[in-house]
């Protein structure tokens, strides 16, 4: 089976921008350290709009994505990340082509 990826767009409340960055950087560090089947996990901030972020992640397969969704630090970090948002996150899923 091919890899599973997502691209999530997050718009933060301006006063919560630093907190969102802190939380997402912690998430990124933990993903890289503890999830060997997470091939990519990156956060990007827009040059034109400092409150707009994109998170890009690629997992080896569906099992790796499911593992990510259930890992302890995901459950700890996602609720406060959502509290930083000015609007609902948008997320799209993709498959890599062999």
C-alpha positions as CSV (number, residue, x, y, z in Angstrom):
1,X,0.0,0.0,0.0
2,X,1.2,3.5,-0.7
3,X,2.1,6.2,1.8
4,X,-0.6,8.3,3.4
5,X,-0.1,12.1,3.6
6,X,-2.0,15.1,4.7
7,X,-1.8,18.8,4.3
8,X,-3.6,20.8,7.0
9,X,-4.1,24.5,7.0
10,X,-4.3,26.3,10.3
11,X,-5.1,29.9,11.0
12,X,-4.2,31.0,14.5
13,X,-5.6,33.7,16.6
14,X,-2.9,36.5,16.5
15,X,-2.5,36.4,20.3
16,X,-2.0,32.6,20.2
17,X,0.6,32.5,17.4
18,X,3.6,31.9,19.6
19,X,1.8,29.2,21.5
20,X,0.7,27.4,18.3
21,X,4.3,27.5,17.1
22,X,5.6,26.1,20.4
23,X,3.1,23.3,20.4
24,X,3.6,22.4,16.7
25,X,7.4,22.4,17.1
26,X,7.0,20.1,20.1
27,X,4.8,17.8,18.0
28,X,7.3,17.8,15.2
29,X,10.2,17.0,17.5
30,X,8.3,14.1,19.1
31,X,7.1,12.7,15.7
32,X,10.6,12.7,14.4
33,X,12.0,11.1,17.6
34,X,9.3,8.5,18.2
35,X,7.6,7.7,14.9
36,X,10.1,6.1,12.5
37,X,7.2,5.5,10.0
38,X,6.4,9.2,9.9
39,X,8.5,10.1,6.9
40,X,7.7,13.8,6.9
41,X,6.2,16.1,9.5
42,X,6.8,19.8,8.8
43,X,5.1,23.1,9.8
44,X,5.3,26.1,7.4
45,X,4.3,29.7,8.2
46,X,3.1,31.9,5.4
47,X,5.4,34.8,4.3
48,X,2.4,37.0,3.6
49,X,0.2,36.1,6.6
50,X,2.0,35.3,9.8
51,X,-1.2,33.8,11.3
52,X,-1.5,31.2,8.5
53,X,0.3,27.8,8.8
54,X,0.4,24.6,6.8
55,X,1.3,21.3,8.3
56,X,2.5,18.6,5.9
57,X,2.9,15.0,7.0
58,X,3.7,11.7,5.2
59,X,3.4,8.3,6.8
60,X,4.7,5.0,5.4
61,X,1.2,3.5,5.3
62,X,-2.2,3.6,7.0
63,X,-1.0,1.8,10.0
64,X,1.7,4.4,10.6
65,X,-0.9,7.2,10.3
66,X,-3.3,5.3,12.7
67,X,-0.4,5.0,15.2
68,X,0.3,8.7,14.9
69,X,-3.4,9.5,15.7
70,X,-3.3,7.3,18.8
71,X,0.2,8.1,20.3
72,X,0.1,9.7,23.7
73,X,1.6,13.0,22.8
74,X,-0.9,13.5,20.0
75,X,-3.7,13.4,22.5
76,X,-1.9,15.8,24.8
77,X,-0.9,18.4,22.1
78,X,-3.9,18.5,19.7
79,X,-6.5,20.0,22.0
80,X,-4.4,23.0,23.0
81,X,-3.4,23.4,19.3
82,X,-7.1,23.6,18.4
83,X,-7.6,26.2,21.1
84,X,-5.1,28.4,19.3
85,X,-7.1,28.4,16.1
86,X,-9.2,31.3,14.8
87,X,-11.2,28.9,12.6
88,X,-11.6,25.3,11.9
89,X,-8.5,23.6,10.5
90,X,-8.9,22.3,6.9
91,X,-7.2,19.0,6.1
92,X,-6.8,17.0,2.9
93,X,-5.4,13.5,2.5
94,X,-3.3,12.3,-0.3
95,X,-1.7,9.0,-1.4
96,X,1.8,8.9,-2.9
97,X,2.1,7.3,-6.3
98,X,4.4,4.4,-6.9
